[in-house]
């Protein structure tokens, strides 16, 4: 606890004097205010393609299943795989339709919303190609003090199935590049550390029962009914129109959030059996941010006072959008919503099954209060410790109902 408290104090110090974080991270003025209209090397458009006007109806296509192999939140470049404190700039979409420079943020003349009095000078600055990712920037700054390699360690755990992960299903995929009807699903997966995935297309991945209804894979909690394919890019819904709950990686855990706007996209290859790149962009109002971030900070520092100070001095003031309908712009009000971009590497898998056990957890702070106070999913409430009572997900049973998605459904042919 002493270690985390010291780290919490370090973040708090950076929250009140953010120059500290930038100095530790090696972030220069040039990196904070790059030349605009230069290619960022992100390799994808600042917004996903729009749905075609063709008839949106089922056409008997196949299903494809993928599991997350890497989750990029801002400290590792998704293209090079190298540590990069500016990676957040190339992650996400242009949510508000405006290109906000550091100079505009400093003068509070963005036309998006009014900067909080306690905000960083560049809190409203966009990333490359106008990408909105305020939360990714803050996470990058904060983890320089807390744990600079957290993202790499997180992905190692995901790849070895030592932590909860994500899986997606794309339904009714045809051979065409454009298809206005391709629903999608997302599932939270449970750890299986004794039998980690091979990542060769043969894996059967166990799904957390909290991410489905009635223990049935055909009743997913996270369903993108308005999904479509355009130029081989699958998109969850019309831009910014997603409202339903979605699991989001906040620091080191998956937490269910309810965004005020969301777009999830995945660029497929021509045969639709591989994903080349994938982006999730969300906008959250600050009430949601506070509700979901509070338990994460509490676990970090094991001190409610310090956790609240980090949240209210480091995160809340640096909102960059206006809560309300898309595109989240209201120049007359103080910024009260936050953008967040995440990218993924997905690998084709064979099938899914439902585990009878939710993802186990070992609370970081035993004396920090009941876990139920966080109001989030955490995919773990009431579950046993990871190393004690919970059996391996790979041995969690395989009756016909659990194995509802088989290799034939996955569309290998």
C-alpha positions in Angstrom: 0.0 0.0 0.0 2.9 2.4 0.8 4.2 2.0 -2.8 0.9 2.8 -4.3 0.3 5.7 -2.0 3.6 7.2 -3.0 2.8 6.7 -6.6 -0.6 8.3 -6.1 1.1 11.3 -4.5 3.3 11.5 -7.6 0.3 11.6 -9.9 -1.4 14.2 -7.7 1.7 16.3 -7.9 1.6 16.0 -11.7 -2.0 16.9 -11.7 -1.3 20.2 -10.1 1.9 20.8 -12.0 1.6 18.8 -15.3 4.9 20.0 -16.5 6.3 17.4 -14.1 4.7 14.6 -16.1 5.8 16.0 -19.4 9.4 16.3 -18.1 9.4 12.7 -16.8 7.9 11.4 -20.1 10.3 13.4 -22.2 7.5 15.1 -24.0 8.8 18.2 -25.7 7.0 21.3 -26.8 7.5 20.2 -30.4 5.6 16.9 -29.6 2.8 18.8 -27.9 2.4 21.2 -30.9 3.3 19.4 -34.1 2.8 20.8 -37.6 -0.7 20.2 -38.8 -1.7 18.6 -42.1 1.3 16.2 -42.0 0.8 12.5 -42.4 0.7 10.8 -39.0 1.4 7.3 -40.2 -1.8 6.1 -38.6 -2.9 4.3 -41.8 -6.6 5.0 -41.5 -9.0 7.8 -42.1 -10.0 10.3 -39.4 -13.6 9.0 -39.7 -14.9 5.6 -40.8 -16.7 5.3 -44.2 -20.5 5.9 -44.2 -23.0 3.2 -44.8 -24.0 2.5 -48.4 -27.6 3.2 -49.5 -28.3 -0.4 -50.5 -31.0 -2.5 -48.9 -29.9 -3.5 -45.3 -31.2 -7.0 -44.9 -29.8 -10.5 -44.2 -28.3 -12.3 -47.1 -27.1 -15.6 -45.6 -23.5 -14.6 -45.1 -21.0 -16.3 -42.7 -19.9 -15.5 -39.2 -16.3 -14.5 -38.3 -14.9 -14.7 -34.8 -11.9 -12.8 -33.5 -10.2 -12.3 -30.1 -8.2 -9.3 -29.0 -4.4 -10.0 -29.1 -3.3 -6.4 -28.4 -5.2 -3.4 -26.9 -3.6 0.0 -27.5 -4.5 2.8 -25.1 -1.8 5.4 -25.9 1.7 4.4 -24.8 2.6 2.0 -27.6 2.4 2.8 -31.3 -0.1 0.4 -32.9 1.9 0.4 -36.2 5.4 -0.1 -35.0 4.7 -1.8 -31.6 7.3 0.5 -30.0 6.9 2.5 -26.8 5.9 6.0 -27.7 4.5 8.7 -25.4 2.8 10.3 -28.4 1.0 7.2 -29.6 -2.3 8.5 -28.2 -2.2 11.1 -31.0 -2.7 8.4 -33.7 -5.5 6.6 -31.9 -9.2 7.4 -32.2 -11.5 9.4 -34.6 -12.3 13.0 -35.2 -15.4 12.9 -32.9 -16.3 16.6 -33.0 -15.5 17.4 -36.6 -13.0 20.2 -35.6 -9.3 20.4 -35.8 -8.1 21.9 -32.5 -4.5 23.0 -32.1 -2.5 23.5 -29.0 -2.5 27.3 -29.6 -6.3 27.3 -29.8 -6.5 25.3 -26.6 -4.2 27.6 -24.8 -6.3 30.6 -25.8 -9.6 28.7 -25.2 -10.8 29.6 -28.7 -11.6 26.1 -30.1 -15.3 26.7 -30.6 -16.0 23.3 -29.1 -16.7 24.2 -25.4 -15.2 26.3 -22.7 -12.1 25.0 -21.0 -12.3 24.2 -17.3 -10.5 26.8 -15.1 -8.2 24.1 -13.7 -7.5 22.4 -17.1 -4.1 21.9 -18.6 -3.2 24.5 -21.2 -3.4 22.0 -24.0 -6.4 20.0 -22.7 -8.5 20.6 -25.8 -5.7 19.9 -28.3 -6.5 17.1 -30.8 -4.1 14.4 -31.8 -2.9 13.9 -35.4 -5.4 14.4 -38.2 -7.8 16.0 -35.7 -8.3 12.8 -33.7 -10.0 13.3 -30.3 -8.4 11.3 -27.5 -8.3 13.3 -24.3 -8.4 10.3 -22.0 -5.6 8.6 -23.9 -3.4 11.6 -23.5 -4.1 11.8 -19.7 -3.6 8.0 -19.3 -0.2 8.4 -21.0 0.8 11.2 -18.7 -0.4 9.5 -15.6 1.2 6.1 -16.3 4.6 7.7 -16.7 4.5 8.2 -13.0 2.5 5.1 -12.0 3.9 2.4 -14.3 5.3 3.3 -17.6 5.2 -0.3 -19.0 1.6 -1.1 -17.9 0.3 -1.3 -21.5 2.9 -3.8 -22.5 2.4 -5.9 -19.4 -1.4 -5.7 -19.9 -1.1 -7.1 -23.4 1.3 -9.9 -22.3 -1.4 -11.0 -19.8 -4.1 -10.8 -22.5 -2.0 -12.9 -24.9 -1.3 -15.5 -22.2 -4.9 -15.4 -21.1 -3.9 -14.3 -17.6 -6.4 -11.4 -17.7 -9.9 -10.8 -19.1 -10.0 -10.0 -22.8 -12.4 -9.3 -25.6 -13.9 -11.3 -28.5 -16.1 -10.1 -31.4 -18.3 -11.7 -33.9 -19.2 -10.3 -37.2 -22.4 -11.7 -38.7 -23.8 -12.2 -42.1 -20.6 -11.4 -43.9 -20.8 -11.7 -47.7 -17.9 -11.8 -50.2 -18.6 -8.2 -51.1 -16.7 -5.1 -50.0 -19.9 -3.3 -49.3 -22.7 -4.7 -47.2 -25.2 -2.4 -45.3 -26.2 -5.3 -43.0 -23.5 -6.8 -40.9 -24.5 -6.9 -37.2 -21.7 -7.5 -34.7 -21.3 -8.7 -31.1 -18.7 -8.2 -28.4 -17.9 -10.5 -25.5 -15.7 -10.3 -22.5 -13.5 -13.4 -22.2 -12.3 -15.0 -19.0 -8.7 -15.9 -18.2 -7.4 -19.4 -19.0 -3.7 -19.2 -17.8 -3.0 -23.0 -17.8 -4.2 -23.3 -21.4 -3.4 -20.0 -23.2 -4.5 -19.5 -26.8 -2.3 -20.6 -29.6 -3.4 -17.7 -31.8 -3.4 -19.8 -34.9 -7.1 -19.8 -35.7 -7.9 -23.0 -33.8 -8.7 -21.5 -30.4 -11.9 -22.0 -28.5 -12.3 -19.0 -26.2 -14.4 -19.0 -23.0 -16.8 -16.0 -22.6 -17.6 -14.4 -19.3 -21.2 -15.2 -18.4 -21.8 -11.6 -17.4 -21.4 -10.5 -21.0 -24.4 -12.6 -22.2 -28.0 -13.0 -21.1 -29.3 -16.4 -19.9 -25.9 -18.0 -20.3 -26.5 -18.0 -24.1 -24.0 -16.7 -26.7 -26.9 -15.9 -29.0 -28.1 -13.3 -26.4 -25.0 -11.0 -26.2 -25.0 -8.1 -23.8 -23.0 -6.0 -26.3 -24.8 -6.1 -29.7 -24.2 -3.8 -32.7 -27.5 -4.3 -34.6 -26.7 -1.5 -37.0 -23.4 -2.8 -38.1 -22.4 -2.5 -41.8 -19.4 -3.1 -44.1 -18.1 -0.4 -46.5 -14.9 -0.7 -48.5 -14.1 -3.7 -46.3 -14.3 -1.6 -43.2 -16.9 -3.0 -40.7 -18.5 -0.2 -38.6 -20.7 -0.7 -35.6 -23.2 2.0 -36.3 -23.6 5.4 -38.0 -20.8 7.7 -36.8 -21.1 8.7 -33.1 -24.6 7.1 -32.9 -23.7 4.2 -30.6 -25.3 4.6 -27.2 -25.4 1.1 -25.7 -23.1 -0.2 -23.0 -19.6 -1.3 -24.1 -16.7 -2.8 -22.2 -13.8 -0.3 -22.1 -10.2 -0.9 -21.0 -9.6 1.6 -18.1 -5.9 1.3 -17.1 -5.6 -2.4 -16.3 -9.2 -3.6 -16.4 -12.3 -3.9 -18.5 -15.2 -1.8 -17.2 -18.6 -1.5 -18.7 -19.4 2.1 -19.7 -22.4 3.9 -21.1 -21.1 6.4 -23.7 -23.1 9.3 -25.1 -21.5 8.5 -28.4 -19.6 5.5 -29.7 -18.1 4.1 -33.0 -16.3 0.8 -33.3 -14.7 -0.1 -36.6 -12.5 -2.9 -38.0 -10.8 -3.0 -41.4 -11.0 -6.5 -42.9 -8.8 -8.1 -45.6 -10.4 -9.0 -49.0 -11.3 -12.6 -47.8 -12.8 -11.2 -44.5 -10.8 -13.6 -42.3 -8.3 -11.1 -40.9 -8.6 -7.7 -39.3 -5.9 -5.2 -40.5 -6.7 -2.5 -37.9 -9.4 -1.6 -35.5 -10.6 1.5 -33.7 -13.0 2.2 -30.8 -13.9 5.8 -30.3 -16.2 6.9 -27.4 -17.5 10.1 -25.8 -18.4 9.9 -22.1 -20.0 12.6 -20.0 -18.1 13.5 -16.8 -20.6 11.8 -14.5 -19.9 8.6 -16.3 -16.1 9.2 -16.2 -16.2 9.9 -12.4 -18.3 6.8 -11.8 -16.0 4.5 -13.7 -12.6 6.0 -13.0 -13.1 6.4 -9.2 -12.7 2.6 -8.3 -9.7 2.3 -10.6 -7.8 5.2 -8.9 -8.9 3.8 -5.5 -7.2 0.5 -6.3 -4.1 2.3 -7.5 -3.5 4.3 -4.3 -5.6 2.5 -1.6 -6.6 5.9 -0.2 -10.0 7.4 -0.9 -8.8 11.0 -0.3 -5.9 10.6 -2.7 -8.1 8.8 -5.2 -10.6 11.6 -5.2 -7.9 14.2 -5.5 -6.4 12.5 -8.6 -9.8 12.2 -10.2 -11.0 15.7 -9.5 -7.7 17.5 -10.2 -6.2 15.4 -13.0 -9.1 13.9 -15.0 -12.3 15.9 -14.5 -10.9 19.4 -15.4 -9.5 18.1 -18.7 -12.8 17.3 -20.4 -12.6 18.2 -24.1 -16.2 17.9 -25.4 -19.7 19.2 -24.6 -22.1 16.6 -23.3 -25.2 16.4 -25.5 -26.0 15.1 -29.0 -23.2 14.6 -31.6 -20.9 16.2 -32.5 -20.6 17.2 -28.8 -20.1 20.9 -29.5 -21.5 23.8 -27.4 -19.2 26.9 -27.3 -21.5 28.5 -24.6 -20.9 25.8 -21.9 -17.9 24.5 -20.0 -16.6 21.2 -21.3 -18.2 18.3 -19.5 -17.5 15.2 -21.6 -14.4 13.4 -22.6 -13.2 11.6 -25.8 -11.3 8.3 -25.7 -9.8 6.3 -28.5 -8.5 2.7 -28.3 -7.1 0.4 -31.0 -6.9 -3.3 -31.2 -5.1 -6.2 -32.9 -7.6 -9.1 -33.5 -6.8 -12.7 -34.3 -9.2 -15.2 -36.0 -10.5 -17.9 -33.6 -12.5 -21.1 -34.1 -15.4 -20.7 -31.7 -16.7 -19.5 -28.3 -18.2 -21.1 -25.3 -19.7 -19.7 -22.1 -17.7 -20.2 -19.0 -19.8 -20.9 -15.8 -17.4 -18.6 -13.9 -17.0 -14.9 -14.2 -13.6 -13.4 -14.3 -12.0 -13.7 -10.8 -10.3 -10.8 -9.1 -8.0 -10.2 -6.2 -8.8 -6.7 -4.8 -5.8 -4.4 -4.7 -7.0 -2.8 -1.5 -8.7 -5.1 0.9 -9.7 -2.3 3.2 -10.9 0.0 0.4 -14.6 -0.7 0.7 -17.0 -3.0 -1.1 -16.3 -3.6 -4.8 -20.0 -3.1 -5.6 -19.6 0.6 -4.9 -17.9 1.2 -8.2 -21.1 0.8 -10.2 -19.1 -0.8 -13.1 -18.9 -4.2 -14.5 -15.3 -5.2 -13.7 -16.5 -8.6 -14.9 -15.5 -9.9 -11.4 -17.9 -9.0 -8.6 -18.2 -11.8 -6.1 -15.7 -14.1 -7.9 -12.9 -16.0 -6.2 -9.3 -15.0 -6.3 -7.5 -15.8 -9.5 -5.1 -18.2 -7.9 -7.4 -20.0 -5.5 -10.9 -21.2 -6.0 -11.7 -20.5 -9.7 -11.1 -23.3 -12.1 -9.4 -22.7 -15.4 -11.8 -21.4 -18.0 -10.6 -24.1 -20.4 -12.1 -26.8 -18.1 -15.3 -24.9 -17.4 -17.6 -27.3 -19.2 -18.6 -27.7 -22.8 -22.3 -28.7 -23.0 -24.2 -27.9 -26.1 -25.6 -24.6 -24.9 -22.2 -23.3 -24.0 -20.7 -24.3 -27.3 -23.4 -22.4 -29.2 -20.9 -21.0 -31.7 -19.0 -23.7 -33.5 -16.4 -23.8 -36.3 -19.2 -23.9 -38.9 -20.8 -20.8 -37.6 -17.4 -19.1 -37.5 -17.3 -19.3 -41.3 -13.9 -20.9 -41.9 -14.9 -22.1 -45.3 
